[in-house]
Structure formats: C-alpha cells, structure tokens
Amino acid sequence: MPTYHRLAPDGHAARRTIADALEVLHTLPDFSDTSYARIRVQRLRLPSGDLVGLIQLEFTGSLPEAIYVISLPTAARFRAKWLGCAERRGGDIFALDQATVDGMGNVTLADGRLLQAVEIIPARLPMTPSELDWRIFSRPDPSQIKAALRRWLRRGRGFLLRTPKAPRVSASFMPRRSKRIYPLL
C-alpha cells in the first residue's frame, strides 16, 4: 500500500502554473528533467451548483510505495500554449485529469495533445461571506417575528381597537384570529 507525502501544503494557493509545482518536485533527489508526474483532477460541486476541480500533481519516486503530492489551487479553467498555436488558449480543467507532466513542464493530455506553459485560473470560492450573505443568513425566520410581535403586543406597546371604521392593515405574518384586529388611528 503506497503512502502519500504532501509537499509544501502551505503554498498551494500561491501556485499558479505547473512549473510552480515542478519547482517543489525538483527539491526531491529522485526528480529530474527526465522524470514524469501525473495530474489528478477531482470534481467538487459547490453549493452554487458550479463544478470545480481539485488539482494535484503526483510523482512516484524510486520507491514505489512513496507517492509525493503537490496541490494547486481549485479551478474550473486553465490557460496554456497548445502545440501548433502561437497564442495561449483556455480549456476546461477536467481535460488535465490523467495528464502526464515531464520534468521540463511539458504536459501531455490523456488524448495525446501536447501543452506548454500551463497556467491554472483559480476559481472564485466564497471564503468569507459578503454583506448580503450576512443579511440573508442573519434574517430571523417568520416564527421568530410572530413571537416577537406577540410579546410586543402583550407588553402594552401595541394599542389595538376593534372598530369597523378604521382601515384594515394587512398582517399576513400574524396568526389567524376569529375577530378582526384594527389599528388605532
């Protein structure tokens, strides 16, 4: 059973390219320019419904029971120089799954296409809630509003009269009663 060794776990958010991950691998005595590593992309569905990939570069050293893993930022897209194209083009991150990386940074996809200078475009993950998120999540539910309104009325702060001459106020959040309640004008 192989054991996995995570290399430089603190710097995974700062890595943007495959070359950044290869720099970490080059610190190993087993890894050279003629060595190969494999890219693994695991699917992750966010609460928003978006699908992103958790990216890891795996290298099996001279001892087959030790696998070294370098993490890259969670992403949905990447940009690379494709073989035969002068400019950089984007692609879906899941195309990198099972790709092979040599020690020079050349990436061979599972379907045989060759890429160079692969750059990961990190996904925008909600790390801290926005002001709108806080307002939505801190909003009391209707049962709390009803209970607070009942307490307020019981304490004598709400003077209500039952008279048919006053206009009726819509209070759909209040419980139904047999008698109509009209505000004091």
N, C-alpha and C positions, 0 to 999 in steps of 0.2 A: 504494500500500500504506500503510495507516494506521500511525502509530506510537502506542504506548501509553505514557502517562506516569502512573506510580503516585504518588498524592498522599498524603502523611503516612503512610508504611508502618509507622512505629514505633507509632502509636497505634491500630492496628486492634483490638487486644484490649480496649481501654477503651471502644470504641464499642458502645453497646447499642441504639440506636434509629436509624431512618432520618434523623431530624432531626440526630443527631450527624454523620452522613456529609454531610448537606447543609450544615452549618456549614463543613466543609472546602471544599465546592464554591463556597460564597459568597465565598471568598477569591479566586476567579478573576474576572477582569474580564468574561468572557463570560457568566457565570452570573448570572441574576436570578430574581425571583419568578415570571416568566413562562416560564422555561426548563424543559426536561424532561430527565430522565435515565432510564436503563433499568437494571433489576435483573437480574443474571445469577446463577443458582444452578447450580453444577456438582456432580454427585454424587461422593461419595467413600465407598467401603466400607472400614470399619475391620476390623482383624484379628478383632475380636469378632463381626463379622457385621453390626453396626449400620450403617445408611446415614445419612450426614450430608451437609450441603450447604455448599460453599464459596461465600460470598456476596460479590458485587462490585457496586458501583454505577458505571455507565459514563455519561459525559457527552461528547457530541461537540460541540466548540466551533464557533466561526465558521469555523475552518479544518477541512474535513472529514478531513484527513489526521492530525489530532491527536485522540486519544481519551484522556480523563482517567479514571482508575480509582481508586476508593476501596474498600478491603477492610473487611469487617465480620467479626466472629468466626464461626467454624464452628459451625453449629447444625443441629438437627433440627426445632425448633418455633419459632413466633413467637406473639406476642400482639398484638392490635390492636383498635381500636374499629371495628366493622363498621357500614356505613351502615344505619340503621334499628334498631340495637341500642343500648341505654343502657349496658350493661356491656361490658367488654373480653372477647374470646373468643380462644381459641388456634386455631392452624392449623398444617398441615404446611408446612415451609419451602419445599418444592418448588412450592407454589402461588404463591410470589412470583416464580418464574422468568418472565422476559419481561414483568414488570410495569413500568408507567410511573410515574415519580415527578415531580410538578411542584415548582416552587421553594418552595411553601408546605408541602410534606411530605405531600400527599395522594397515596395510592397507588391506581392503577387496575390491577387484575389483568388477565391476558390474557383472561379470560372476561367482563370488563366490570364486575365488582363493585368497589365503592369502599371503601377502608380509610383510617383516620386513626390517628395516634399508633402506628405500627408499632414494636414492641419485639422485638428478637432475643433468644431464650433460648439462650445458648451451650451447646454440647454439652460433656459432661464427657469430655475427651480425656485419655488416660494420658500425662501429660508426664514424670513421674518414676515409676519402678517402686515398687510398695508393698513392704512387708517380705515378704509372701507371694510376690510375683513374684521377689524376690531369692532366696528359699529354693528356689523351683522351678527357676529358671534356673541356680543355682549347684550344684544337686544333681549329683553325678557319675553317669555312666552305668554300667550293670552291668559292662561290660568293665573299667572302672577299679577297681570294687570287687573283682572277681575277681583282677586283677593285684596289688592291694594285699594281699589275703588270702594270695596265694601268696608274696609277698615276706615277709610276717609269719611264715608257717609255715616258710619256708626259713631265716630268721634264728634259729630255735630258740625262738621265743616261744610256739609252739603245740606242746604235748606231746601227741601223739595215740597212743593204743594201739589195736591191732586185737584186740579181745576181744569175743566174742558176749554176755558178761554185762552189759555197760554198755548203757544205753538209747541208742537211735539218735537223733541230733539232726538235725532237718530242715535241710538246707543246699541248697535248690533253686538258689541262685545259683552254687554251685560246679560245676565241670565233672564229668561222669560219669567214674567210675573202675571198674576191674574188681573191686577189693577194697573192701569197706565200711570206712568210717572211723568210729571211735567215740571220743568224748571220754574223757579220763582223769577218773575220779571221785575 
